[in-house]
Amino acid sequence: MKRLLLLIALCLALPLQAADDYRDIKWEVLVPKGWDPSKDLKALDLGNLQDNDPRAMEALEKIRQMWDNAPTDPALAGARVRLPGFAIPLENKGGKVSEFLLVPYFGACIHTPPPPANQIIHVVTKKPLTKLLTMDTVKVSGTLSLHSASTPWGNAGYRLTLDKIVPYEEPKKK
């Protein structure tokens, strides 16, 4: 009887443990190995070009296209991850936010140009959030998918279905 109760207790406890089974990742993980958006521009000496030079304008347009279409890493599809970033609400209805962008650094997407698509995550919540402001520093946990989204703030290469969001706290120094 004791063994049966222990087995039942273990079975009930396993889903609780799995519920927080997220892999902590850094933003670099979202960039596929070998992707170098500047490789086509290395022959162009941008330092000697004026802003209004047609070659500079052409280079800027190439960079923008490469960044808007930056590749994602297929190995991350379905991954349960946790990472920090800065929030940019996409809509705010009555103080409630159900979609926002997560970006790696302060000011990204607010100032141009936005980061590459593989450095912007479109976060979708199951229940609307309250009190989420532009550039709030947060840590999100959820499931990634390879789903692009075009927004006024930039193109996202990933979508994260949000399970948990907390204010970001800097790690304690050892």
N, C-alpha and C positions, 0 to 999 in steps of 0.2 A: 504494500500500500504506500509506504514511504517513497519507494522508487517511482511509482506512478505519479504521486504528487510532485516529486522533483522533476520528472519529465514534463508534466503539464506546465510547471512554473518556468522551465527553460523554454518551452515552445512559446509561451506568452511573452517572455522577455526578449526573444530574438527579434521580433518586429520592432520593438522599441529601440534596440541597438542599431538596427539597419536603417531606421528613420533618420539618423544623423551620420550616415555613411557617405560623406562627401569628400572628394579629393580636393585638397587645397592646391590651387594653381596660381601661377603668376601670368601676367598678360603675355609674356613672350611665348608661352605654350600655344597660344591661339594662332601664331604665325607658323605656317608650314615650313619645315626645314628646306633650305635652299631658295626660298623666295627672296629675291633682291629687286625691289622696284627701281633702283637707280642704275641697274646694269646697262640699260639702253641709253642712259644719259651720261655715262662716264667719259665719253669722247668729247662732250661739249663742255667747254670751260665757262661755267656760269659766272665765275668771278669777274670775267672781263666783259660781261654783257650788261647793257643798260636795261632798266625795267621795260622800256618801250621798244626794245629790239625785237623784231619779229621772231628771231630764233629763241629768245627768252620766253615770249608768249607761247610759242609752239611747245617748248619744253614744259612750261607750266601746265598746259592743256594735257600733254602726255602723262604727266605725273598725276593730275586729277583723275584721268581715266583709269590709270593703273590702281590708284588708291580706291576709287569707287568700286572697282571690280577685283579687289584684293582677294586671293584665294583663302579658303578656310581649310581646316584639317579634318578630313573625313573620319579620322580615328576618334574625334571628340563627339561625334553624333551619338546621343543617348547617354553621354557621360554625366554623372552626378558630381557637380563641382561646387566649390566655394571660392570666391575671390572678392577683394575690395575694389572700390572704384568710386567715381563721382556720378551722381544721378542727374539726369536731365528729363523732367517730366514731359511727356508728349501731349498730355491734355490734363486739365484740372477741372473736373465737374463738381461744383459744390464742395471744394476742398478735398476731393477724392481722386486718386490717381490709380489707373489700372494698367498703364503702359508707361515705360520710361526707358531712356537709353542709359547704359552704364559705360563710362569711358575711363581710360587709365590715368588721366591727369587733369588737374584743375584748369578750367577754361576751354577744354577740348569741345569742339562743336559750337561753342558760343562765339569763339573767334575763328576766323577762317585761316587756312583750310582745316577741315575736320581731319581726324586721323584716318588711316586706311580702314576699309570695311571690316577687316579681320581684327580690328582693335575697337570696334563698337559693337555692343551687345544690346539687342532689343529685348527688354525684360517685360514679360507679360505676367500679371498677377492673377491669382485665382479669386481673390477678394480685393476690392479697392483699398488702397492705403491712404491714411490721413497724415497730414503734416510732413509730406515729402516735398522738399524745396529744391530748386535748381542748385546744383553743385553741392548738395548734401553728400558727405562722405559716409558710405555705407559698405557693409559686407553682405553679399547675397549668396544664397545657397539654392540650388535647383538643378534642373536637367537641361543640358544644352542640346540644341538641334541646329542643323545647317539650314538656315532659313534667312534669306536676305530680305531687308526691308529698306525702302527709300523713305526718308523723313526730311523735313525742312532743315534738320540739323546735321544730316549726313546719312550715308548708307551703312546699314548694319549688316554684317556677314553672318552673325549668329543670333539665335533666339534662345532665351533662357526662360523656362517656365518656373516661376518663383515658388519656392517652398518656404523660405525664411529670409527675412531682412533684419539686420541689426545695425545700429550706429557703429562705424568703424572705430576701433581703439588700437592705437599704435602698440606693437608688441613691447613688452617690458624688456629693458636692457639687462643683460646678464652681468 
